[in-house]
């Protein structure tokens, strides 16, 4: 690999407890595998072999009932086809087979090819080209550990009009589309109220875009459709044409010619980047049969990376909800469905019962028990990262469901196209198994970090558990997700005992069974989780969400903050659940029970002793439905009682699993972790409630400051900073990765600062910042008159629901600002400026202000770097 991925840096440098641990003592045999190991041999320590060869030897030993360990060495183990683990690959007669890292190593299992040998394709446009393996197609490209965006064109809703066969072009400036080559590779994406839809183009002729079928038909019936979204103005794109490649970081792949096109940042040599093109659609399949399941397997301390799910390129992605989609050619779809079924119809309800599909995962587990997935990194994956007991159509083995005794503990999921973790299926055998061994049960999801997932399929939640029994989702952190945080249940109550009057009205039961027995959804626990920066893209849905009856299920002691929309969402059919002792900060409403319909059975739920500080409760027909709200407490501002603070402080992953991706790395809600700043750094604060912390290469700063801004009569300069005096001069730069912005004000700021003396707020000249804000993108602000207050600004629109790098550079007496998703390919914010009164040598540092003098949260930074004549080596 040309460069170490950012995610790998986080894991390896910040959390020793998360690094691979030495394999425990085993009774019998240990094998060794290296990235360049031979396909023959005995896999001894001095003569290690390949993963594939080690797997052959494990099968021979495991059948003897022995414990077997395979230790993988550092490096990238590139596999040419998925690793398949059947019954013969697991522990036999009570034995265990462990696949783990050598002590101190962090081996990578990759389905990608590294791309190099770049040459200039279009110098004026700054586009490079490189050769790729002929015929290899991909929907993803990974650059320095970040999912790079495909070349795209944002459409205004007035630019095109959806029709039964495609789109009519209204904007004459788009007339060039008809002359584009490779039109069949272009796709249309529509982001609605809760759905993210992809439709391949068939051809473009003049003002007519004809879409490929049946993908277009499937995206124009049902709910939240392309042409009749619940949103008045859905977001539309055309994607995947070389003609659309015009932004830094974008790419386009021509598989027939074996060419990859990429636009790096100014001055960046793409041969210095780690560019990974995925070749595989999945990495690991763990699956047996119900007669002979896989047992006794452990995967510990590994990295799984480098996949792309290609299904949407052919059948589109006609999303229905949370990773489930339709793709078939339905002969019963009405001829006028474009109009008559644009917001549901009986024939769509007919399809709902047994013809939906699930998104396949990169690592799949089904028909298996006693499987442990611990301390691994799942990153740069083009779909759901880890799928457990999904429907058969989502598994390479062809056998779905049947997962039990599965432990998923201490893993990190980041830069993932779909869900972090998806448990359970949606088809009849998931909710009413024809064989009891199909039941998904006894699954533990604990101490995992799910941060920046659902990047490609934005309708996916961070963690999804559909039909399953005794799933424990405890002490995880879910953040930076376009849709919901943690979702449980499925089916809208239609499959519950006795059925649903709402779905009777829709005609569902004319085509699907009305069950008289309960589903497998029951006795689940969602507890102690930290959920924040979710619901970034969609209005519908909730941050903690449930569908359908789930007797015995408890949702308790979770902390939800910095989110959009509903905190606790009890959707259609939710019954017999208990929500208690949760803390809901800034949610609106804090609870919603979808009981508007006379017959959707959202009833018999207990919501007790939760704390909330905003938004009302929407609980229609509460008494009629026996939805009881007892002892819930409205809190003013952040004056949380001690019991609520205890929940806040305890939420999320345990300390030994925290990295810079975790909002609580340095503590939250007045529970700071004692981690003093050391080395040659100075600290200063002109704000209230200031906190500083350092763990390895990460910093935490909180500052309840009114603002840093002096124009328009405002004279505020309240912030806290970690800085190095005399570190910034001509030829210098200061940069940092803003990992989490936890302050809630739209104009709170966290980033880098330069000025003559950072410890002299309100007076020191030569002042400029580059900062990430919660709602206003990245801001470059500077002092244009030298009075020691910021008064001028330029902004860039960015996706702030992810880590963002910011940087200030000084060339001569001029300072410029830029931002980046990967720390290499930067984009300029505004134009360079001269700072009046700037000294020849200034201070450079990292700062934060909450834009609220009464409250602040701890914001997390990593990769703080001062470079140049007055700077230093990376810190």
N, C-alpha and C positions, 0 to 999 in steps of 0.2 A: 504494500500500500504506500502511495506516495506521501500521504499525510495521515496522522492519527485523527480519527473522528472525534468531534467535540464530545459526543456521548461517552466514548471510551475514556476521554480525559477526565470527565466528571466521575466516572466509576473508579478509575484507577488512582486518581490523585487526591480525592477528597474524602473517601470513606474507606479506611482500612478494613473496617468490619464487613464491608460489602465485597471486598476482593475475594477471590477464590481461596478457600481454606484447604489445607492439606486433607487428602482423603483419609477417612477414619481407618483404623486397622481392619483388615479383612481376613477371613479365615483361610483363604486359599490363594487366589491368583490375581496379579495385577499385570495389565498390558499397557504399552506406551505407544502413542501415535503422534506423529509430527505432520506439519503441513506438506512436507515433501517426502513423506515416508513411502516405502516400497509397498507394492501390492502383494508381496510374498514375505516369508519369514515368520518368526515367532514373536515379534513385537516386544522385544526385550528392551530394557532401559538404554543399553548402548547401541541397539540396532532397532530403533522404533520403526513402525510401519504406518500405513495409511489407516484412516478411519474405517474404510471398507474392509481391509484385511483384519483389523482388530475385531470387527463385528463377526467375521467368520469364526475366529478363535473363541470369542465369547460364547457363541452358540454351543460349541463343543464342551466347554467347561460348565456352562449353566445347566445343561441337561443332567449333570452329575449332582445337582443340588447344592453347588458351591456358591459362595459369594464371589463375585467377580468385579474388578474395577478396571476401567480404562481411563488412563490419565492422558489428557491432551496437552501438547506443548503450546507455547506462545506461537502466534502467527495466524495467517489466514488459511484455513482449511477449505479450499474451494472444491465444491462437489459438483459433479456433472448431472446428477439426478437425485431426487429426494431420497433421504435415508429412511428406509422402511423397517419398522420394528414390529414384528409379529409375535405370536406366543412363544416362539423358539428363542426370541431375543431377550425375554424377561427372566426374572428369577424363577427357578423351579424348586418345588418342594420346600418352600419357605425361604429360599435364597434370594439375594438381591444383586442386581447388576447396576453398577454406578458408572455413569459417564461424567467425568469431572475434570477440572483443570489440574495440571501439575502445580505444586506449591508455588505461589507467587505469580503464576501465569494467568493470562486472560485470553484463551484461544477463541478464535472467530470461525464459525461455520457459515460459509457464504455461498449463495447461489448466484453471485454476480461475477462479471468479468471486468477487470481494471482496464480503463481506456487511456491510451497515451498516444504519442506521435501526432500531435496537433499541428495543423498548418492554417495559415490565413485563408479564409474563404471570401470574405467581403471586408476589406480594410476600412472603408468608410463607415460601415455599419458595426464594425468591431466583432464580426462573427467568424469563429474558427470551425474547422471540420476535422474529423478523425475517422479512421477506418474502424468498423465494428464487424463482428462475425456475421457473414451473410445469412440472411433469413431470420436472425434473432430480432424479435420485436419486444417492446416494453412500453408500459404506460408510465414508468417511473425512471428517474435518473437520480443518483445520490452523489452529491458533491460535498466533500469534506464533512460527511456525516449528516448532511441536511437534504431533505427532499426538495429537489429543484423543480420549479414550476414549468409545465409544458408551455410552449409558445401559445398565446391566446389573444383573442380580440374581445374586449368588453362591448356588449351591445346595449344600446338604449332600448327600452321597451317599444319605442316608436320606430325603431330601425326595421323591425320585421313583424309580421303577423302570422301566428300559427294557423295552419289549415289542416284538413284531414290527411293530407299527404306530406306535409312538411311546413315550409316557411315561405312567405312572400316577402321579398326585399322591398322596403319602402324608401330607404335612404339611397339616393342616387350615388353617393360617395362610396357605396359598397358594390357598385357595379363591377369592379375588378374581380369579385369573387368567382364569377363564371369562367374566368380565364386561368384560374389556379390549377396547377397539376395535382395529381394524387388526391382528387376530391373525396375519394372513398375513405381516406384516412382522417378527414375532418370530422369533428364531433360537436354537437350542440349540448351545452350543459345548462340546466335550469335549477336554480336554488329557490325553493318555495318557502312555505311556512314550517314544514318539518321534513320535506323530501329533497333529495339531491339526485337529479335525473341526468343520465347521459344517453344521447341518441346519435348513432353514426349517420353520416350523410351518405346518400347514394350518388347524387349528382347535383350540379348547379348549372342551370341554363337560364341566362338572362336574369330576370328577377325571381326565378322560381328555384327554391332549394327543395329537392325531393329527398326525403329521409328513407333510410333503410328500414325494411320491415322484417319481422313484426315489432321491432324495437319501438318504432314511432307509435304504432297502435297501442302498445302496452304502456307507453308514457302519457297517453291521452285518454285513458279511462281509469276510474277509481277515484282517489281523493288527492287533493292538492296537486292537480295535474298541471302540465305545461301551460295549457290554454285557459285554465280556470283555477289558478292557485288561490289559496286562502289569503294570500298577500295581494294587495292592490298592485304592487310593483315588484314582481319577482326579479331575481338577478339572473341575467343571461350572458353566456359566452359562446363564441366559436373557438375551438381549440384544435391544435395539432396540425399546423401548416407552417412551412418555412416562411411564408409571407407574414406570419404573425410574430416572428421572432424579432422583437425590438426592445426588450427590457433586459437589463443585467440579470444574469442567472437563468434565463430561459434557455430551452433546448428544443430540438426537433430531430427525430430519428427517421431515416429512410432505410427500412430493413432490406428491401429488394436490392438496393445499391450498396448496402453495407456502409452507410455514412451517418455520422452523428454530428449535428451542428450545435454550437454552444456560444453564448455571448458572455464572456467574463467581464469583471470590472476593469476599469481603466488601469493599464499598466500591469495587469495580472497575466502571467504566463500559464495557460491551462495545463501545461505539462508539470507545473508545480502543485497542481491540485490532485486530490484523490478522487477521481471520477469513476464511479462504479455503475455499470450497466447490468441490471438483473437479467438472468437467463431462465431461472426456474420460477414456477408458480407456487411451489411449496418446498419446504426444507425437510421437514420431519413428519412422518406418518406413524403414529402409534395406534395400532388397531388389530384386534383379533376377531373372534366371533363370540356369540353368546354361549356357545358350548365350550369354547376354548379362548377365553380372554387373555390379553397381555397382563402380566402381573410383575410386581417387584422391580420397577425401573426407577432410577434416579438420574436427573440431569442437574448438575450443580456447577456454577461458576463459569458458564459458557456465554458466548455472544452468538445470537442468531440474526442473520442479516442477508439482504440481497434477494428479494423476491418481487415479482410483479404478477398480479392476477389479470389475465388477458380477456376474461369473459366479456366485459363490457365493450371491448373493441369489436365484437361480433354481434352479440345479442343485446347490446346496450345495457343500461342499468335502470330498469323501471322499478325504482325503489317504492315499497309500500310502507315500511316502517322499520327502522333500526336494523338495516342489513338484510332484510328479507325482500325479495323482488320476484317479479314474474318475467318470463322470457318466451313462453310458448306461443304458438299460433292457435288462438282459441276460436274454433269454428262456430261457437255459439255467441261470439262477440257481436252485438247488434250492428247492422250496417251504418246506423246513424250514431254510433257510440261517441263520436267526437263531440256531439252536442248532448245526447241523451244520457251519457254515462260520464260526463266530465266532472260530476260530483256524486259519483256512486250510482249504481243501478242493480237490479236483481241479478243480472248475469255476471257482473263483477263479484257480487257476493257469492255466487256459485263457485267462482275460481278461488275465492279466499280459503275454502276448506282444505284442499289437498294438492294444489298445484303451485305452491310457492316454493321458492328456492332460498337457500342461505349462502351467504358469502363464505367461500372456503378460507381456512386459516393457513398461515405459514407453517405453524406447528399444530398438529391435529392429534387429539386423543379421543378414542371411542372404543367401545367393547373392551374395556380395560379397568383394572382396579389396582390399588396400592401403587400409584405412580406419584413421584415427587418431582416438582419443577422448582428449584430453589436457587436464589442468588444469581440469576442469569440476566443478561441484557438483551432485550428484543428491540431492534432498531433497524431503520431503513427497510421496512417491509411494506409491500404494496397492497395489503388487505388486512383483515383481522390478524393480529399477531398470534394469539393462542386460542384455539377453538377446542372446547371440551364437550363431548357428547352432543354435537350438533346433528342435524338430520343427515341421512345417508348421502344425499346429493351434495353435501359439503365435505365429504371425506374421500380421500384417495382409495381407502380400503374398500369403499362401497358398503361399509357397515357403519351405521351411525348409532348415536345414543349409547346406552349401556356403560356409562362412566360412573365409577364409584370409588370412594377412598382416594380422591385426588387432592394432593396438597400443592398449592401454588403460593410460595412464600418468599418474600424478600427480593422480588424481581423488579427490574426497571423496564418500562415500556415507553419508548419515545421515538418520534419521527416515524410514525406508523400510519399507513393509509386508512385502516379501518378501526374496529374496536381494539382496545388493549387486550381484553379478555371477553370471550363470548361463551357462555355455558348454556347448553340445552338446545332443543329443536323447536319447530313451530307446527309440524305436521301431526296427524292423528296419533301416530305411535309415540310421539313425545308426550302428549297430554293424556292419552288413554292407551297405554302400551298393549299390543296384541300378545306380547311375551313379557312377563314381569321383570325379566332380566334386562329389558331395555330401559328401565327407569334410571334416570340420572339422580344420584343421591350422594350424600356425605362428601361434599366438596368444600375444601377450606381455601379461601382466598385472603391472604393475610400479609400485611406489611409490604405491599407492593406500591410502587410509584408509577402512576399512569399520567404522563405529562406530554402533551402535544401528540395526540392520536386523532383518528378520524380526519386526517389531513386531506385525503382524496375523496372519501365517502363520508361526507360531513353529516349525514343523517345518523351515523353510528354513535352510540354512547361510549363513555370510557370503559365501563364494566356493564355487561348485559348478562342477566341470568333469566331464562325464559321458564320452561316447565321443568322443575327439579325439586327435590326434597332434601331438606337439611343442607342447604348451601349457606356457609358462613362467610360473609364478606365483611371483614373486620380489620380496622386499623390500616386502611389503605389511604393514599392521597391521590385524588383525581383532579387534574387541572388542565387548563388550556385545551378545551374540547369545544367543538362547534355546536354540539347538541347536548344531551343530558349527561350528568355525571355518573350516577349509578341507577340502572333500570332493572326492575324485576318483573316477572310475569309476562304474559302475552295473551292474545286471543280475544280481548275486549269483553270477556265474560260469555262469549258465544258458546264456548265448549264446557262451561261449568254445569254442574248437575241442575237439571231442569231448564237449562237454556236461558236465553235473554229475550224479553218481549221486544226490545229494540230491534234485534236481529230477526225476530219473527216478522216484524213489520217490514223489514227490508227484503224478505223473501229468502233469507239464508237457508232456512230449514226445508225448503222445497227441494234442495239439492244436497244438503249435508245433514248428518245425523244430529238429533237432539239427545244429548247424553243424560243418563239418569244417575250417574256416579261421578264423584269428584275427580278432578285432574290430579296429576302428580305434583302440582304446585302447592307446597305447604311447608310449614315448620322451618322457615328460613330466617336468618339473622343478618341485619345490616347495621353494624355498630362501630362506633369509634372512628369513623372515617372523616377525613378532611377533604372537603369539596369546594373548589374555588375556580374562578375564571372559566366557568362553563357557560353553556347557552350563548356562545359568541355569535352564532349565525342565525339561529332559528327562534321564532317567537313561541311556537307551540312546544309542549313538553315541559318537563320539570327537572330540577336538579337531583332530587331523590324521588323516584317515580315508580309506580306500580300499575299493572294491568291485571284484572281478573282476580277471582277469589284465591286467597292464600291463607288458609286457616293456620293459626299458630305462628304466623310470621311477625317478627318484632323489628322495628326500626328505631334505634335508640342511641343516644350519646354521640351523634354526629354533629360536626360543626361545618356550616355552609356560609361562605362569605364571598364578596366580590363576584357575584353572579348576576345574570339577567333573569327576570321572570320569577316563576313560582318556585318556592322552596320545597315544600312537600306536596306532591301531586298524586292524588288518588284518582286514577283514571277509571274508565268504564269497567264495571264489574268488580272493582276492588271490594273485598269482604273479609271480615274476621281478622283484621290486622290491627296491630298496636303501634302507635308512634308516640314515643315518650322521651323526654329529657334531651331533645335536640336543641341546638342553638342556631337560629336563623338570623343572620346579620345582613341587612340590606336587600332582602328578598321582597317581591311584590307580585301577588299576595304571599304571605308566609305559608298559607295552606290553601289548597283548592281540592274540593271533592266534586268530581264530574257526575253530578246527580240531577242534571237538568231534565234529561229524558225520563219519561214516566217508567220506562222498563229496562234501564241498563244496569240495575242491581248494584250500584255503588252504595253499599250499606253495611251496617253492623261493624263499624270501625271505631276504635278508641284512640283519641288524640289527647294526650294527657301530659301536663307539666312540662311543656316546651317553652323556650324563651325566644322572643322575637323583638326586633326594634324598628320594623317598618312594615308597611303594607297591612291590609286587613286580611280577614279570613273569608273566603268564598266557599260557603257550605250550604248550597241550596237544599231545601227540603230536609234539613238535618234531623228534625224530630221524627218526621215521617219515615226516614231511612235509618233511624237509630244510629246516626253518626254522632258520637258524643265528644264534645270538647270540654275537658275538665281541668281546671287549675292551670291553664296556660297563662304566661306572664308577659305583658307588654313592658319593654324596657325603654327608657329614655336615652337616646344616644348610645353611648358605649358604657353606661353605668350598669354593667352586668353584675348580678349578685355572685357571691363566691361559688355557689353550686354551678352556675353557668360557666364561670371561669375555669373551674375544674374540668368541665367537659372540653372547653376550648384548648386547654393546655395539654390534655391527654389525647386529643384527636390526631389522626395521621399515623405515619409509620414510626416505629421505635427508633430511638436515637442512633443505634448502630447501623441503621439502614439509610440514613439521610445523606443526600448529596445536595449540590447547588440547585438541583431541580425542585427541592422541597421547600415550601414556603415556611415551614416550621424548623428549618435548619438552625436558626438562631432564636427560635421561640416566637410565639404569637400571643396576642391578647394579654399583655402584661405578664407574660411568662418567659422572659428572656433567658436564653442559655448563657451561662457565664463563659465567654470566649474572648478575652481581651485582645486588642490589636497589638501586635508586636513588631519587631524589626525596626526599620528606619522610618516608619510611617508616623505622621503626626495626625491628631484628631482635633477638630474644633466644632463648636456648635453655637449658633445664635438662636436656636429654636428651643421649644419646650419638649419634655418627655423624650429626651435623646437617648439612644442606645447605639453602641458600637460593638461589633463582634467579628472575630476572624477564626476560620477553621481552614487550615491549609491555604489554598489559593482563593477561597471564598470569603467575602465580607458581608456582614449584615449591618444595615444602618436604619434607624428610625429617627424621624425629626418632625415634631408637631409645629411646623412653621407656617405662617400665614401665606407666604409665597416668596418667589424671587422675581420681582417685577417692579419697575419704577415709573412706567409711562402712565399717562392719563390721570395724573394726580395720585397714583398709587406709589407708595414708598416702602416696599417690603423687600427685605433681604434676609430671610430667616431660613436657615438650612443647617445640616450637619454634614461634615466631610471628613474623609480619610485622604490624606494628601502627602506629597513629598515636596518640601520646600526647595526652591531653586532647581526645578527639574524640567522646565519648559522654556525653550528659546528657539531661535530661528533654526529650522531643520528638525524640530522635535514633533512628537505626536503623543497623545494620551488616549487610550481606548479602554473599554471595559464591556463585558457582556452583562446586560441587565437580565438576570434570570427570572426574577419575579418582582412585579410592582404590586404591592399589597395595599397601598393607600387607595382610598375609594374616590377621592375627588377627581373630576374629569381632567383637571389641570395639575394634579400632583406630578412631580417631576423627579426622575431618578436617572443619573447618567454621569457625564464627566464635566469638569469645570477647570478653567484656567483664569488666573488673575494675578496681579502683582503679589498680593498677600492674601491667601485664602482665609487666614485667621482674622482679617479686618473687613467684615461685612459692612455694607453701607458707606464705604469710603474708598476702598482700594480700586484702582482703575485697571484697564487692560482686561476687562471682564467678559467672559463668554462661556456658554454651556451648550452641550448637546445632550438632550434628555428624552427618555421615553415617558409618555403620559398614558394614563388609563383610557382616555377617550379621544385624544387629539393627535394621535400619531407620534412622530418624532419631531421635536422642536429644536432649532438652532436659534439661540437668543444671545444678544450681545449689547454691550454698553456703547452706544454710538456717540455720546458726548463726553465721556470720561468722568462722569460724576459719581461713579461707583454703584450705579443701579442699571439693571438690564432694561432696555427700552425699545429694542428692535427685534424682529422675529421673522424666521422663515420656517415652514413646516413641510413634512413629507408624510404621506399616508402610508402606513405600514400595518401589517397584521400584528397587533401587540399581544395576541393570545399565543405567544411563543417567546423564547429568548431572542433579544435583539442586541446586536453590537452597536455602540455609538463611538465616534472618534472625533477629536479635534486635531488638526494639523496646523503648524505654523511654517510658512515659507516667507523668509524676509520679515516684513512687518505685517503680513496679512495672515489671517486665520480662516480656515475653512472647516466645515462640519460635514460628516457623512454617516451613513448607517449601513448595516449589513446583517444578513441572517446567518452567515457562516464565519464571519470574522476575517474574510479574505476579499470577497467580491463586494466592495463598498459602492454605494450610490450617494452622490453629492446632495446636500440639502442647501438650497439657495446658492449664493455666490460667495466667494471669499470676501472678507471685510478687513478693514484696518481698524484697530482698537486704539483710540486716542489715549495717550498716557501710558501705553504698555511699556514696561521695563524690558531691558534686553534679556533678562532672565526672570522668569515668573514661576509661580507654584502651579502644579498640576495635580488633580485628584479626582476622587469619586464622591458624589454628593447625593442627597435626597432632601426633598421638602414635601410635606403632605398637603399643602395648600389648605390647611385647617389647623389653626393655632391651638385647638383643643384636643386633637387626637392624632395619632400616627400608628402605622403598622411597620413591622420590620421588612425592609426590602432587601433582596439578595442579589449580589454581584459576584462574578468570577472573571478570571482572565485579565485582571487589571494590569495594564502594560504602559509603561513610560519609556519611550525610545527616542533616540536622536542625540545630538551633542550634549544636552543637559539632562537627558533621561537616563535610563538604566536598562538592564536586562529584563526580560519578561518576569513578572511577579505573579 
